[in-house]
Amino acid sequence: MTVPNHVAAIMDGNGRWAKRRGLPRVLGHREGVKALREVVRACDDFGAGYLTVYSFSTENWQRPEPEVNGLMKLMASSIDKEQDGLMANNVQVRTIGRTRDLPASVRERLQRLIDATSGNTGLVFTLALSYGGRAEIVDACRRACDENKPPENEAELAGLLYDPSLPDPDLLIRTGGERRISNYLLWQLAYTELYFTDTLWPEFGRDELRAAFEDYAHRQRRFGRV
């Protein structure tokens, strides 16, 4: 099976999973964290080099305040709980996005996790937090203006993105039945293969990931060529 080197994921469906069970949305997000733990391990087991997940978008700040606060608390507690497992599995953690907008308690925990895993050499696991594809391009333009060095080509603009060392995704997986990319990695997804599934994120695990990879293995990538 041909395994994508870089997998991007839009983890959609946590709220609907909870609603169908008559549960608070935050419990759906907690189940989503469990699913993410399994997907991280499966990506590493299957041989993927990178996993980048849409954890919290710039638009998510517009959700009801109780939900946002619940997500921030869940994020902070999850960072602490997952560190030992990430270290044991040799996973390196990174972030992209306007992380300065996150609460200080979350930023501090994230930085400790990033520092702790920086020497790991296995899967590169990137959390897109307070992230938007348009915002990333705007911030790249601002950086070019600040440095008074407008990019001359695509490679130079790509070098101004949040993490230029990340390769473009080979495969984007979106769960939850929606067929759109929702302002995610707009620059990087130019030639990415897209995989949509009706499975809600809390129910997406190793078997579903294998199915996505098997579908990817049958794709013929042309990168714009005929």
C-alpha positions as CSV (number, residue, x, y, z in Angstrom):
1,M,0.0,0.0,0.0
2,T,1.3,3.4,-1.0
3,V,1.2,5.6,2.1
4,P,1.1,9.4,1.9
5,N,4.1,11.1,3.4
6,H,2.1,14.1,4.7
7,V,-1.5,13.6,5.9
8,A,-3.7,16.6,6.6
9,A,-7.0,16.2,8.5
10,I,-10.1,18.2,9.1
11,M,-11.6,16.6,12.2
12,D,-15.3,17.3,11.6
13,G,-18.3,15.9,13.4
14,N,-17.5,16.0,17.2
15,G,-20.6,18.2,17.9
16,R,-22.9,16.1,15.8
17,W,-21.6,12.9,17.4
18,A,-22.6,14.3,20.8
19,K,-25.9,15.7,19.7
20,R,-27.1,12.4,18.3
21,R,-26.5,10.9,21.7
22,G,-28.1,13.7,23.7
23,L,-24.7,14.7,25.2
24,P,-23.0,18.1,25.6
25,R,-20.8,19.2,22.7
26,V,-17.8,19.2,24.9
27,L,-18.1,15.4,25.4
28,G,-18.0,15.1,21.6
29,H,-14.7,17.0,21.6
30,R,-13.3,14.7,24.3
31,E,-14.2,11.7,22.2
32,G,-12.5,13.5,19.3
33,V,-9.3,13.7,21.3
34,K,-9.4,9.9,21.8
35,A,-9.8,9.4,18.1
36,L,-6.9,11.7,17.4
37,R,-4.7,9.7,19.7
38,E,-5.5,6.6,17.7
39,V,-4.9,8.3,14.4
40,V,-1.5,9.7,15.5
41,R,-0.4,6.2,16.4
42,A,-1.8,4.6,13.2
43,C,-0.1,7.2,11.0
44,D,3.2,6.4,12.6
45,D,2.5,2.6,12.4
46,F,1.6,2.9,8.7
47,G,4.7,4.9,7.9
48,A,3.4,8.4,7.3
49,G,6.0,11.1,8.1
50,Y,3.7,14.0,8.9
51,L,0.2,14.6,10.3
52,T,-1.3,18.0,10.4
53,V,-4.7,18.5,12.0
54,Y,-7.1,21.4,11.9
55,S,-7.6,21.7,15.7
56,F,-9.1,25.2,16.1
57,S,-9.7,27.6,13.3
58,T,-9.7,31.4,13.3
59,E,-13.5,31.2,12.7
60,N,-14.0,28.9,15.8
61,W,-13.5,32.0,18.0
62,Q,-17.0,33.0,16.9
63,R,-18.6,29.9,18.5
64,P,-20.6,30.4,21.8
65,E,-18.3,31.5,24.6
66,P,-19.1,28.5,26.8
67,E,-18.1,26.1,24.0
68,V,-14.8,28.0,23.3
69,N,-13.9,28.1,27.0
70,G,-14.6,24.4,27.2
71,L,-12.4,23.7,24.2
72,M,-9.6,25.7,25.7
73,K,-9.8,23.8,29.0
74,L,-9.9,20.5,27.1
75,M,-6.9,21.5,25.0
76,A,-4.9,22.5,28.1
77,S,-5.7,19.2,29.9
78,S,-5.1,17.1,26.8
79,I,-1.7,18.6,26.3
80,D,-0.6,17.5,29.8
81,K,-2.2,14.0,29.4
82,E,-0.8,13.2,26.0
83,Q,2.9,14.2,26.5
84,D,4.1,10.9,27.9
85,G,2.5,8.9,25.1
86,L,3.9,11.2,22.4
87,M,7.3,10.9,23.9
88,A,7.1,7.1,24.1
89,N,6.1,7.0,20.4
90,N,8.9,9.4,19.4
91,V,6.4,11.9,18.0
92,Q,7.6,15.5,17.4
93,V,4.9,18.2,18.0
94,R,4.7,21.5,16.2
95,T,2.0,24.2,15.8
96,I,0.9,26.6,13.0
97,G,-1.5,29.5,13.3
98,R,-2.0,32.6,15.3
99,T,-1.2,30.8,18.6
100,R,-0.6,34.2,20.3
101,D,-4.4,34.4,20.4
102,L,-4.7,31.3,22.7
103,P,-5.0,31.7,26.4
104,A,-1.7,31.9,28.2
105,S,-2.3,28.6,30.0
106,V,-2.6,26.8,26.7
107,R,0.3,28.6,25.1
108,E,2.6,27.7,28.0
109,R,1.6,24.1,27.9
110,L,2.0,23.9,24.2
111,Q,5.5,25.4,24.3
112,R,6.5,22.9,27.0
113,L,5.2,20.1,24.8
114,I,7.0,21.4,21.7
115,D,10.3,21.8,23.6
116,A,10.0,18.3,25.2
117,T,9.4,16.6,21.8
118,S,11.7,18.7,19.7
119,G,14.4,16.0,19.6
120,N,12.0,13.2,18.6
121,T,12.6,11.7,15.2
122,G,9.4,9.9,14.4
123,L,6.1,11.3,13.1
124,V,5.9,15.1,12.9
125,F,2.5,16.0,14.4
126,T,1.4,19.6,13.7
127,L,-1.6,21.2,15.4
128,A,-3.2,24.0,13.4
129,L,-4.5,26.3,16.2
130,S,-6.2,29.6,15.7
131,Y,-5.4,28.9,12.1
132,G,-6.9,30.1,8.8
133,G,-5.5,29.6,5.4
134,R,-6.3,33.2,4.4
135,A,-4.8,34.5,7.6
136,E,-1.6,32.5,6.9
137,I,-1.2,34.2,3.5
138,V,-2.0,37.6,5.0
139,D,0.6,37.0,7.7
140,A,3.1,35.9,5.1
141,C,2.5,39.2,3.1
142,R,2.9,41.2,6.3
143,R,6.2,39.5,7.0
144,A,7.4,40.3,3.5
145,C,6.5,43.9,4.0
146,D,8.2,44.1,7.4
147,E,11.3,42.6,5.9
148,N,11.0,44.9,2.8
149,K,11.6,41.9,0.6
150,P,8.7,41.0,-1.6
151,P,8.8,37.4,-2.8
152,E,9.9,36.9,-6.4
153,N,8.4,33.5,-6.9
154,E,6.3,30.8,-5.3
155,A,9.2,29.2,-3.4
156,E,10.0,32.6,-1.7
157,L,6.4,33.1,-0.7
158,A,6.2,29.5,0.7
159,G,9.2,30.4,2.8
160,L,7.1,33.0,4.6
161,L,4.4,30.6,5.7
162,Y,4.0,29.5,9.3
163,D,6.2,26.4,9.0
164,P,8.1,26.4,5.6
165,S,9.8,23.1,6.5
166,L,6.5,21.2,6.3
167,P,6.1,19.5,2.9
168,D,2.8,20.0,1.1
169,P,0.2,17.4,2.1
170,D,-0.2,14.4,-0.1
171,L,-3.7,13.6,1.3
172,L,-6.4,15.6,3.0
173,I,-9.0,13.7,5.0
174,R,-12.2,15.4,6.0
175,T,-14.6,13.5,8.2
176,G,-18.3,14.3,8.9
177,G,-19.7,14.3,5.4
178,E,-18.9,17.8,4.3
179,R,-17.2,18.3,1.0
180,R,-15.1,21.5,1.4
181,I,-11.7,22.6,2.7
182,S,-13.0,25.4,5.0
183,N,-10.1,27.8,4.8
184,Y,-7.5,25.1,5.6
185,L,-4.0,25.1,4.2
186,L,-5.1,27.0,1.1
187,W,-1.6,27.5,-0.3
188,Q,-0.4,24.0,0.5
189,L,-3.4,22.0,-0.8
190,A,-2.9,23.0,-4.5
191,Y,-2.2,19.5,-5.6
192,T,-3.3,17.5,-2.6
193,E,-5.5,14.4,-3.1
194,L,-8.9,14.9,-1.2
195,Y,-10.7,12.2,0.7
196,F,-14.1,12.8,2.2
197,T,-16.0,10.4,4.5
198,D,-19.4,10.5,6.2
199,T,-17.8,9.0,9.3
200,L,-17.9,11.4,12.2
201,W,-14.5,12.2,13.7
202,P,-15.0,10.4,17.1
203,E,-15.7,7.2,15.1
204,F,-12.7,7.6,12.8
205,G,-9.9,5.2,13.8
206,R,-7.2,2.9,12.4
207,D,-9.5,1.0,10.1
208,E,-11.0,4.2,8.6
209,L,-7.5,5.6,8.2
210,R,-6.4,2.5,6.4
211,A,-9.4,2.8,4.0
212,A,-8.3,6.4,3.2
213,F,-4.8,5.3,2.5
214,E,-6.0,2.4,0.3
215,D,-8.1,4.9,-1.7
216,Y,-5.1,7.2,-2.0
217,A,-2.9,4.3,-3.2
218,H,-5.2,4.0,-6.3
219,R,-4.9,7.6,-7.2
220,Q,-2.7,8.8,-10.1
221,R,-1.2,12.1,-9.1
222,R,-0.4,14.5,-12.0
223,F,0.4,17.8,-10.2
224,G,-1.3,19.7,-12.9
225,R,0.2,17.7,-15.8
226,V,-2.0,16.1,-18.4
